[in-house]
Amino acid sequence: MARCLGSGRGVVYTRGHFAVPLGLVRDGDGGTIIPELMGCELTVSLRGFHTVRVDLSRGVTVGTLKLVRQRGVLDDSYSMTTQLAPKDARKAYEKGVEALRKQKFDEARKHLARAVEIYPNYSVAWYETGASFQHQRRFDEAIEAYAKASRADGQFVLPIIQTASILIGQRRWREAAGVTGALVASSRFDHPEAFLYDAVAKYNLKDLEGAEKSARRAVELDDLHRFPKSWHLLAIILVSRNEPEEAVQYLRSYLEYAPGSPDAASIRQQLATLEANGRP
């Protein structure tokens, strides 16, 4: 993430090479476009590794950044089975990921199928297979592939999170809660999207106490504000419990983090109604 004078300017989720949109201005002569870099800092954050911060005032090209693993922290968004994959399986996997990046889904699955044929416990290859099906809205096949990824590596949580996202999208609340329940019960687990999915499922199952607990945890963990719906859901729960004062604060945060969301206009109207009733 790039921050300039305390304000977020751009966030990128990537692997390998990356570029962060910083925003550009013209110089005093109205000619050359130059970056606004005074007071800007690049932050690179990956679960299980120490955060790296780079001062951008000296230029936009930062070179190679080395992340150092934190001692005693397990990165459960990475499958340890990857280290055991044979060379040919890795090559097939890399070809599959590249095809997936280009949205060539059938080609991607062909390479990924070759990878798991060589190495059946290649959890990330099963995961990317599930992702290819999910992109095409072939949800049953995606869930099946994610299940194989989880069976290959029970510590790899991304397939479980994606399964929950599908179930939430299909309004299969009880199944979704079953998927997220074990994850959110773990004290070492800190993926905010899983807590959000758990909160949505429990809210629709009329478990407001459980929904509020998970929504608050999602807000607490989401320091980059990637999942602003957590703030919105928490506000909804608080309104239903007749606690509009705190709900107002979360609605304001939601509009701050997602100003261009499709429901922003209706949220502003709801916020205005609460404020007009004498709420802060």
C-alpha positions in Angstrom: 0.0 0.0 0.0 1.2 3.5 -0.8 0.5 6.3 1.8 1.1 10.0 1.2 1.0 12.3 4.3 -1.1 9.7 6.2 -3.7 9.2 3.3 -4.0 5.9 1.4 -3.2 6.5 -2.3 -3.3 3.0 -3.7 -3.5 -0.7 -2.7 -2.2 -3.6 -4.8 -2.6 -7.3 -4.0 -0.1 -9.2 -6.1 2.6 -11.8 -6.3 6.1 -11.0 -7.7 6.4 -7.7 -9.6 3.9 -5.0 -8.8 3.0 -1.4 -9.5 1.1 0.9 -7.1 -1.1 3.8 -8.5 0.1 6.9 -6.7 -1.6 9.6 -8.7 0.1 12.2 -10.8 0.2 16.0 -11.1 1.7 18.4 -13.6 4.7 20.5 -12.7 4.5 24.3 -12.3 5.0 24.9 -16.1 2.0 22.7 -16.9 4.3 20.3 -18.8 5.9 17.1 -17.6 3.7 14.9 -15.4 5.6 14.1 -12.2 4.6 11.9 -9.2 3.6 13.4 -5.9 6.1 11.7 -3.7 6.7 14.1 -0.8 5.8 12.4 2.4 4.9 9.1 0.6 5.7 5.7 1.9 5.3 2.2 0.4 4.2 -0.5 2.8 4.5 -4.1 1.9 2.7 -6.5 4.2 2.3 -10.3 4.0 1.0 -12.5 6.8 3.8 -14.3 8.6 6.5 -11.8 7.5 7.8 -8.6 8.9 6.3 -5.5 7.2 8.6 -3.6 4.9 8.3 0.2 4.6 10.1 2.2 1.9 10.4 6.0 1.6 9.3 7.0 -1.9 10.6 10.6 -1.9 13.8 9.3 -3.6 11.9 7.7 -6.5 9.2 5.3 -7.6 11.5 2.3 -8.5 12.2 0.5 -5.3 14.0 -2.6 -6.6 13.8 -6.0 -5.0 12.2 -6.1 -1.6 13.1 -9.0 0.7 10.5 -10.1 3.3 11.8 -11.7 6.5 9.6 -14.4 8.1 8.4 -13.8 11.6 9.5 -16.4 14.1 6.6 -18.6 15.5 4.0 -17.2 13.0 2.3 -19.8 10.7 1.3 -18.5 7.3 -1.9 -20.5 6.7 -2.6 -18.7 3.5 0.4 -20.6 2.0 0.5 -24.3 1.4 3.5 -26.1 2.7 2.9 -28.9 0.1 4.3 -26.5 -2.5 7.8 -27.0 -1.3 7.4 -30.8 -1.9 6.2 -30.4 -5.5 8.4 -32.1 -8.2 9.9 -29.8 -10.8 7.6 -31.0 -13.6 4.6 -30.4 -11.4 5.7 -26.9 -10.6 6.2 -26.1 -14.3 2.7 -27.3 -15.1 1.3 -25.3 -12.2 3.1 -22.1 -13.3 1.7 -22.5 -16.8 -1.7 -23.0 -15.3 -1.5 -19.8 -13.2 -0.3 -17.8 -16.2 -3.2 -19.0 -18.3 -5.6 -18.2 -15.4 -4.2 -14.7 -15.3 -5.0 -14.3 -18.9 -8.5 -15.7 -18.2 -7.9 -18.8 -20.4 -9.7 -21.0 -18.0 -9.8 -24.3 -20.0 -6.1 -24.0 -20.8 -5.4 -23.2 -17.2 -7.2 -26.3 -16.0 -5.3 -28.5 -18.5 -2.0 -27.4 -17.0 -3.2 -27.7 -13.4 -4.6 -31.1 -14.1 -1.2 -32.2 -15.2 0.3 -30.7 -12.1 -1.9 -32.7 -9.7 -1.5 -35.8 -11.9 2.2 -35.6 -11.2 1.7 -34.6 -7.6 -1.8 -35.4 -6.2 -1.2 -33.4 -3.0 -0.4 -30.2 -4.8 -2.8 -28.1 -2.7 -2.3 -24.8 -4.5 -2.9 -26.4 -7.9 -6.3 -27.7 -6.7 -7.0 -24.3 -5.3 -6.3 -22.5 -8.6 -8.4 -25.2 -10.3 -11.2 -24.1 -8.0 -10.6 -20.5 -8.8 -10.8 -21.2 -12.5 -14.3 -22.8 -12.0 -15.4 -20.0 -9.7 -14.5 -17.4 -12.3 -16.8 -19.1 -14.7 -19.5 -19.5 -12.1 -19.3 -23.2 -12.1 -19.7 -23.3 -8.4 -20.2 -26.9 -7.6 -17.0 -27.8 -9.5 -15.2 -25.0 -7.7 -16.3 -26.3 -4.3 -15.2 -29.8 -5.2 -11.7 -28.6 -6.2 -11.4 -26.5 -3.1 -12.3 -29.5 -1.0 -9.5 -31.4 -2.7 -7.1 -28.6 -1.9 -8.1 -28.7 1.8 -7.7 -32.5 1.9 -4.2 -32.2 0.5 -3.2 -29.6 3.1 -5.5 -29.0 6.1 -3.6 -25.9 7.2 -4.2 -24.1 3.9 -7.2 -21.9 4.6 -7.7 -20.0 1.3 -9.8 -22.8 -0.2 -12.0 -22.8 2.8 -12.5 -19.0 2.6 -13.4 -19.3 -1.1 -15.9 -22.1 -0.4 -17.5 -19.8 2.2 -17.7 -17.0 -0.3 -19.6 -19.2 -2.8 -22.0 -20.5 -0.2 -22.7 -16.9 1.0 -23.4 -15.9 -2.6 -25.8 -18.7 -2.9 -27.5 -17.8 0.4 -26.7 -21.2 1.8 -26.3 -19.7 5.3 -26.1 -22.8 7.4 -23.5 -24.5 5.2 -21.5 -21.3 5.2 -21.6 -21.0 9.0 -20.4 -24.6 9.2 -17.5 -23.8 6.9 -16.4 -20.6 8.7 -17.2 -21.8 12.3 -14.0 -23.8 12.8 -11.9 -21.0 11.3 -13.2 -18.2 13.5 -13.0 -20.3 16.6 -9.2 -20.6 16.2 -7.3 -18.1 18.2 -4.4 -18.0 15.6 -6.7 -17.2 12.7 -6.8 -13.6 11.5 -8.3 -13.5 8.0 -10.9 -10.7 8.2 -12.9 -12.0 5.2 -13.7 -15.2 7.0 -15.0 -13.4 10.0 -17.1 -11.2 7.6 -18.6 -14.4 5.9 -19.2 -15.9 9.3 -21.0 -12.7 10.4 -23.2 -12.7 7.3 -24.1 -16.3 7.7 -25.0 -15.9 11.4 -26.9 -12.7 10.8 -29.1 -14.5 8.3 -29.5 -17.4 10.7 -30.8 -14.9 13.3 -27.8 -15.3 15.6 -27.2 -11.6 16.2 -24.8 -12.1 19.1 -22.6 -14.4 17.0 -22.9 -12.1 14.0 -21.9 -9.0 16.0 -18.9 -10.8 17.5 -17.6 -11.9 14.1 -18.3 -8.5 12.5 -16.3 -6.7 15.2 -13.4 -9.1 14.8 -13.5 -8.5 11.0 -13.3 -4.8 11.5 -10.5 -5.2 14.1 -8.4 -7.3 11.7 -9.0 -5.4 8.5 -6.5 -2.6 9.0 -6.3 -2.0 5.2 -10.1 -1.7 4.9 -10.3 -4.3 2.2 -13.8 -5.5 3.3 -15.8 -2.4 4.2 -19.0 -4.5 4.3 -17.9 -5.5 7.8 -18.6 -1.9 9.0 -21.9 -1.8 7.2 -23.1 -5.2 8.6 -22.0 -4.1 12.1 -24.0 -0.9 11.8 -27.1 -2.9 10.7 -26.8 -5.2 13.7 -26.4 -2.2 16.1 -29.5 -0.5 14.6 -31.5 -3.7 15.1 -30.4 -3.7 18.7 -31.5 -0.1 19.1 -27.9 1.2 19.4 -27.9 3.9 16.7 -25.2 6.1 18.2 -22.5 3.5 17.5 -24.1 2.4 14.3 -23.7 6.0 12.9 -19.9 5.8 13.4 -19.7 2.5 11.5 -21.9 3.9 8.7 -19.6 6.9 8.4 -16.6 4.5 8.2 -18.3 2.4 5.5 -18.8 5.5 3.4 -15.2 6.6 3.9 -13.8 3.2 2.9 -16.3 2.5 0.1 -17.5 5.9 -1.2 -18.2 4.6 -4.7 -20.2 1.4 -3.7 -23.5 0.8 -5.4 -25.4 1.2 -2.1 -23.6 4.4 -1.1 -26.6 6.6 -1.8 -29.0 4.6 0.3 -26.4 4.4 3.1 -26.1 8.2 3.1 -29.8 8.5 3.3 -29.9 6.0 6.2 -27.1 8.0 7.9 -28.9 11.3 7.4 -32.1 9.8 8.9 -30.2 8.6 12.0 -28.5 12.0 12.4 -31.7 13.9 11.9 -33.2 12.0 14.9 -30.6 13.6 17.1 -27.9 11.0 16.8 -24.3 12.1 16.5 
